[in-house]
Amino acid sequence: MEIRMHGRYDYSAIVDRPQYDWPDGKRLAFYIGLNIEHFSYGEGMGHTPTAPGPQPDIRNYAWRDYGLRVGIWRMFDLFDEFGLSACHLVNTAVYDYAPQIMERVRARGDEVVGHGRTNSERQGDLSEDEERVLIQEATQTLIEKEGVQPGGWLGPWISETGATLDHLKEAGYRYVLDWPLDDQPVWMKTKFGPILSVPYPVELNDSPALLNRHHTPRQLTEMVTDQIDEMLKQCEQQPLVYALSLHTFIFGQPYRMAELRRILKYIVEHPRADRIWFTKPGAIVDHVESLPEGTLPTPGG
């Protein structure tokens, strides 16, 4: 069998790379990534806490809608309580459905990341031309509503076609969160120049952890705090990035929010919190772009 290659990046061992710091000598960059998703009624894909039913499947649809009606507002308040900023991975359907949410995002000064039109669809199911249209439509909405070109993108369901990175770079994006290949940012090749891959978790993403693998909220708290402890040790060897990935309808549930409060308190009050840069992915990209050329591995050929 001939092994196919994507051509987006070359292999690079983390132990062989140049050293650098985050701002003010910090060693672990930490950001919160909150998925703000809206779904089509009676069709398409959707997260489910229980067995999916026949469409319109109102039980699971309404459970997801709870996240926008209740959960996200509790999460905003919790972030405020700990003085934490966030980046928001936004389905553009949210602008029409729940504009008050985006008003709160702006008031907080948080970062908006492109997350497609709706999580009722995924890019990998589309042709490359259809995907280009999806990215163009979502990007135009973000520009019209926020007044700036969005810097980053996470595909709905973290799904891509073979041309996604080319489409994103062509549309003006600086970074992507889709590829869980590293604990450091990595340059990736596109037809239109390099784009930065910023670390974003798969295993410790709350949706697969709690809905697919059926870990309990307390187990996820243990995993996240273990991750922080270990990365604060490892970051003395190399600067690292860790993102806390959340969904409004998952951690917006009161019994899970109790665990989120424990997680945030643990991180903010950690004995080694002075080594953590509490940030957003756009700021990570800004810092990477300020580093001397060649500090990060160059894109693949």
Number of C-alpha atoms within 10 A of each C-alpha: 3 4 4 6 8 10 12 16 18 16 8 13 8 13 9 9 13 11 11 16 18 18 13 9 13 19 25 28 24 21 23 22 24 22 21 24 27 24 21 15 15 13 14 14 15 19 20 18 16 10 8 14 11 9 13 13 13 14 16 19 21 13 16 23 17 17 23 22 16 15 21 23 16 18 23 19 11 16 18 12 12 13 9 17 20 23 22 23 25 27 25 23 20 19 17 8 11 13 11 12 18 19 11 13 17 12 9 15 11 16 20 26 28 25 25 28 24 24 23 20 20 21 22 17 12 14 13 17 10 12 21 19 13 18 21 17 14 19 26 17 17 21 12 10 12 13 10 12 19 21 18 27 25 22 24 24 18 16 15 20 15 11 15 20 26 18 23 23 21 16 17 15 21 20 28 26 19 21 17 15 13 17 20 19 24 23 22 22 21 22 12 14 13 21 24 22 23 26 22 27 19 15 13 19 18 21 21 14 17 18 15 13 11 13 15 13 20 15 14 21 21 15 16 20 18 12 14 22 15 11 20 20 14 14 19 14 13 21 21 23 24 21 21 18 20 22 23 24 25 25 25 24 18 14 11 17 18 14 18 22 17 15 20 21 13 16 18 16 11 16 10 13 16 15 18 25 19 18 17 21 28 19 13 20 19 11 13 20 13 8 12 9 10 9 13 19 20 16 19 15 11
